[in-house]
């Protein structure tokens, strides 16, 4: 949440007190009294603190279910983020956020160019801090304006994205990983290392604040124009799982109150249902599709099938196993090589001996028979004429 009047431009003549017309104009910082006040003290005094506009907030009707975290920004002044301390398990207006805001009356004549009085509401995941540079975060597209004296009902739609962890584009599967925070902090570290000093809108850097015009001018120029290395140098890994909250305005009406000339605003932020729209990323061509195409091509061109390939593999295994087992089954005895089945060879050898003996006995018997026949046959007589 941010006040529509990011800095106290007219209220109490805050900027004029320090010789400034606008914080975004680098030339105005030439007359800033660096030796009288630090930049952090100036930002704290010239922006709207949480006690100057925040009145009451709750989640599921309990105030202790939320906490408020404030941060400084160069363009937007000071932002107050309401973070949940529990996870809601139901939907509906009674289970969401209820925020009441208050804005002090500005005692000056407003012009047409002045922003409308109220609050800017940005909805983003709790793990991703909001940043004012559109190069890193496009949450400004979801900007909701809550005007003074208005009651706003907003339902939230949830979109969940699942990305594939690819070899050339890794992603982080941790649910607490923030790609936006990694990019933002990496750029800020590059910026302060280049300039040599920092500003109050650059947190978590062990570098002193700028205290003279030249360094302040360069810091603002590089920050506003996003003149840092960015993605090629930071090597931040994108998250495998990410959430995007899409707000839809359900009702916008004047806030009903019994106090005259009140300057309160009421916001209701809730889930309309427990349905989540999920989008998953898949590989267009993976190993299973490759193997399917390979098997289909081989079957079409070579006439092979899965069973045929299995048979060929089994035959190769049998041949390989037989060639490995054959040398172990060959034996030598008395300089003569014996086969694998020595008992079978012996049996065949005995059969051959028996066969020869039978042939010999048959031949002897035939010879005796022939002798007998020759004795019984009459002798031929010589015939004389």
KOLGU-472767 format. One line per field, with one value per residue (C-alpha): residue number from 1; residue in one letter; x, y negated, z. Coordinates in steps of 0.25 Angstrom, whole numbers. Example, Ala and Ser with C-alpha at 12.3 -4.5 7.8 and 13.67 -1.06 7.14 Angstrom:
<sites>
n <- c(1;2)
res <- c(A;S)
c1 <- c(49;55)
c2 <- c(18;4)
c3 <- c(31;29)
</sites>
This chain:
<sites>
n <- c(1;2;3;4;5;6;7;8;9;10;11;12;13;14;15;16;17;18;19;20;21;22;23;24;25;26;27;28;29;30;31;32;33;34;35;36;37;38;39;40;41;42;43;44;45;46;47;48;49;50;51;52;53;54;55;56;57;58;59;60;61;62;63;64;65;66;67;68;69;70;71;72;73;74;75;76;77;78;79;80;81;82;83;84;85;86;87;88;89;90;91;92;93;94;95;96;97;98;99;100;101;102;103;104;105;106;107;108;109;110;111;112;113;114;115;116;117;118;119;120;121;122;123;124;125;126;127;128;129;130;131;132;133;134;135;136;137;138;139;140;141;142;143;144;145;146;147;148;149;150;151;152;153;154;155;156;157;158;159;160;161;162;163;164;165;166;167;168;169;170;171;172;173;174;175;176;177;178;179;180;181;182;183;184;185;186;187;188;189;190;191;192;193;194;195;196;197;198;199;200;201;202;203;204;205;206;207;208;209;210;211;212;213;214;215;216;217;218;219;220;221;222;223;224;225;226;227;228;229;230;231;232;233;234;235;236;237;238;239;240;241;242;243;244;245;246;247;248;249;250;251;252;253;254;255;256;257;258;259;260;261;262;263;264;265;266;267;268;269;270;271;272;273;274;275;276;277;278;279;280;281;282;283;284;285;286;287;288;289;290;291;292;293;294;295;296;297;298;299;300;301;302;303;304;305;306;307;308;309;310;311;312;313;314;315;316;317;318;319;320;321;322;323;324;325;326;327;328;329;330;331;332;333;334;335;336;337;338;339;340;341;342;343;344;345;346;347;348;349;350;351;352;353;354;355;356;357;358;359;360;361;362;363;364;365;366;367;368;369;370;371;372;373;374;375;376;377;378;379;380;381;382;383;384;385)
res <- c(X;X;X;X;X;X;X;X;X;X;X;X;X;X;X;X;X;X;X;X;X;X;X;X;X;X;X;X;X;X;X;X;X;X;X;X;X;X;X;X;X;X;X;X;X;X;X;X;X;X;X;X;X;X;X;X;X;X;X;X;X;X;X;X;X;X;X;X;X;X;X;X;X;X;X;X;X;X;X;X;X;X;X;X;X;X;X;X;X;X;X;X;X;X;X;X;X;X;X;X;X;X;X;X;X;X;X;X;X;X;X;X;X;X;X;X;X;X;X;X;X;X;X;X;X;X;X;X;X;X;X;X;X;X;X;X;X;X;X;X;X;X;X;X;X;X;X;X;X;X;X;X;X;X;X;X;X;X;X;X;X;X;X;X;X;X;X;X;X;X;X;X;X;X;X;X;X;X;X;X;X;X;X;X;X;X;X;X;X;X;X;X;X;X;X;X;X;X;X;X;X;X;X;X;X;X;X;X;X;X;X;X;X;X;X;X;X;X;X;X;X;X;X;X;X;X;X;X;X;X;X;X;X;X;X;X;X;X;X;X;X;X;X;X;X;X;X;X;X;X;X;X;X;X;X;X;X;X;X;X;X;X;X;X;X;X;X;X;X;X;X;X;X;X;X;X;X;X;X;X;X;X;X;X;X;X;X;X;X;X;X;X;X;X;X;X;X;X;X;X;X;X;X;X;X;X;X;X;X;X;X;X;X;X;X;X;X;X;X;X;X;X;X;X;X;X;X;X;X;X;X;X;X;X;X;X;X;X;X;X;X;X;X;X;X;X;X;X;X;X;X;X;X;X;X;X;X;X;X;X;X;X;X;X;X;X;X;X;X;X;X;X;X;X;X;X;X;X;X;X;X;X;X;X;X)
c1 <- c(0;5;-1;-5;3;16;24;19;20;11;8;16;25;34;41;43;49;61;62;55;44;43;52;52;59;74;78;70;79;90;84;81;87;95;103;90;82;84;77;70;65;60;52;46;42;37;29;16;19;10;4;1;-9;-10;-22;-26;-24;-27;-27;-39;-44;-32;-21;-10;-11;-3;9;13;27;30;41;46;46;52;39;28;33;29;22;15;13;3;8;0;5;-5;-10;-25;-33;-46;-51;-60;-60;-60;-47;-39;-32;-39;-32;-36;-28;-28;-22;-19;-26;-16;-18;-15;-23;-22;-20;-25;-11;-10;-12;-25;-26;-25;-16;-10;-12;-2;-5;7;13;18;32;33;36;29;39;37;45;36;48;48;33;20;12;8;-2;-10;-10;-23;-27;-35;-40;-42;-56;-58;-61;-54;-57;-47;-47;-34;-32;-20;-11;-1;11;19;32;41;55;63;78;81;71;70;59;59;48;48;35;43;51;49;54;50;57;70;70;67;77;88;85;86;99;105;100;106;119;119;116;122;110;95;82;71;63;74;74;83;96;108;111;110;99;102;106;109;103;111;110;95;92;99;92;79;82;87;75;64;69;72;87;92;97;84;81;95;102;93;91;78;70;56;46;40;27;21;8;1;-11;-21;-30;-44;-52;-66;-72;-68;-76;-76;-72;-83;-79;-86;-74;-76;-65;-58;-45;-45;-45;-48;-42;-47;-38;-42;-42;-55;-53;-43;-41;-27;-24;-11;-2;9;20;24;35;30;39;44;51;38;34;48;48;34;38;50;43;32;43;51;38;34;47;53;41;45;36;38;37;47;57;56;58;71;76;73;81;93;93;92;104;112;109;113;126;130;126;132;147;144;137;149;158;171;175;187;190;176;165;152;138;129;120;131;121;113;126;129;116;117;131;126;114;124;132;120;115;129;129;115;119;131;123;113;125;130;117;115;129;125;112;119;128;117;110;122;124;109;109;113;126;126;129;138;130;137;132)
c2 <- c(0;-14;-27;-34;-46;-39;-51;-62;-72;-83;-78;-86;-90;-78;-78;-93;-92;-85;-93;-82;-83;-69;-57;-51;-64;-61;-76;-80;-71;-81;-90;-79;-82;-69;-74;-76;-64;-50;-44;-33;-44;-52;-40;-37;-51;-54;-41;-36;-26;-15;-22;-34;-26;-12;-10;5;18;32;46;56;45;45;34;44;52;41;32;19;17;3;0;-13;-16;-27;-30;-24;-29;-19;-6;2;17;26;40;52;60;72;79;77;90;84;74;62;48;53;61;50;37;25;12;-2;-13;-28;-40;-53;-65;-74;-88;-94;-97;-85;-87;-78;-72;-67;-52;-48;-46;-31;-19;-11;4;15;30;39;52;51;57;46;32;21;12;-1;2;8;15;25;26;23;22;8;13;18;5;2;-12;-13;-27;-34;-31;-19;-4;5;20;28;43;50;60;70;74;85;88;100;99;110;111;112;114;101;93;98;94;94;103;96;90;78;75;61;58;43;41;48;39;26;28;32;19;11;17;14;0;-3;3;-5;-19;-16;-20;-17;-23;-19;-12;-2;8;19;13;9;-4;-18;-27;-38;-51;-60;-64;-57;-43;-46;-50;-38;-29;-34;-34;-19;-15;-22;-18;-4;-5;8;21;29;43;46;43;47;62;62;75;75;82;95;92;78;71;59;52;45;35;33;22;27;14;0;-9;-21;-17;-18;-24;-33;-43;-55;-59;-46;-42;-27;-17;-2;10;24;34;49;61;64;79;89;92;90;89;97;96;106;106;119;123;124;135;144;158;166;159;161;176;177;171;179;192;188;185;198;206;199;199;212;220;222;222;222;238;239;230;238;251;245;240;254;261;252;255;270;269;260;270;282;276;273;287;295;294;298;311;316;326;333;347;355;345;348;338;343;337;331;343;354;364;362;364;377;382;379;386;399;399;399;410;419;416;420;433;436;434;443;454;453;453;466;472;469;475;488;489;487;499;508;505;508;522;526;521;532;532;528;540;538;541;547;548)
c3 <- c(0;-4;-2;-15;-10;-9;-2;6;-5;0;14;24;12;15;2;1;15;9;-4;-12;-22;-26;-22;-36;-42;-40;-42;-29;-20;-23;-12;-2;12;13;25;33;31;25;14;23;32;21;15;29;31;17;14;20;31;35;47;38;29;34;44;45;37;40;33;36;46;54;55;60;47;40;41;34;27;22;12;6;-9;-18;-26;-17;-4;6;4;15;12;19;21;25;37;35;22;20;18;13;4;5;10;25;22;15;18;24;24;29;25;29;22;28;22;14;16;3;-10;-19;-34;-46;-47;-33;-31;-26;-11;-7;-7;-17;-15;-21;-20;-21;-14;0;-5;-16;-11;-19;-27;-34;-46;-57;-63;-52;-48;-55;-43;-46;-57;-45;-38;-31;-25;-12;-11;2;7;-2;1;-8;-10;-18;-20;-24;-35;-33;-45;-43;-52;-53;-61;-66;-61;-74;-75;-82;-73;-59;-49;-34;-28;-14;-11;-3;-15;-21;-35;-34;-21;-26;-38;-30;-20;-30;-38;-25;-21;-35;-34;-20;-24;-36;-29;-16;-7;-6;-3;8;-3;-5;7;12;6;15;8;14;9;-1;5;-7;-20;-31;-25;-22;-36;-42;-32;-36;-51;-51;-42;-50;-64;-59;-64;-58;-64;-60;-64;-71;-59;-48;-52;-44;-46;-49;-40;-44;-37;-37;-33;-39;-32;-41;-34;-39;-33;-29;-22;-21;-12;-2;11;21;34;45;46;37;28;30;22;24;14;15;7;6;-1;-1;-10;-17;-17;-14;-29;-35;-49;-52;-65;-66;-76;-83;-92;-107;-110;-99;-99;-99;-112;-118;-115;-120;-133;-134;-132;-143;-153;-151;-152;-165;-172;-167;-163;-149;-137;-122;-122;-134;-127;-114;-122;-128;-115;-109;-121;-119;-104;-107;-117;-108;-96;-104;-109;-95;-90;-101;-97;-83;-88;-96;-90;-94;-90;-95;-106;-112;-112;-106;-109;-99;-96;-93;-88;-101;-109;-102;-104;-119;-119;-112;-122;-134;-128;-126;-140;-145;-137;-142;-156;-154;-149;-160;-170;-163;-163;-178;-181;-174;-181;-194;-190;-187;-200;-208;-201;-204;-218;-228;-235;-250;-260;-271;-284;-295;-310)
</sites>
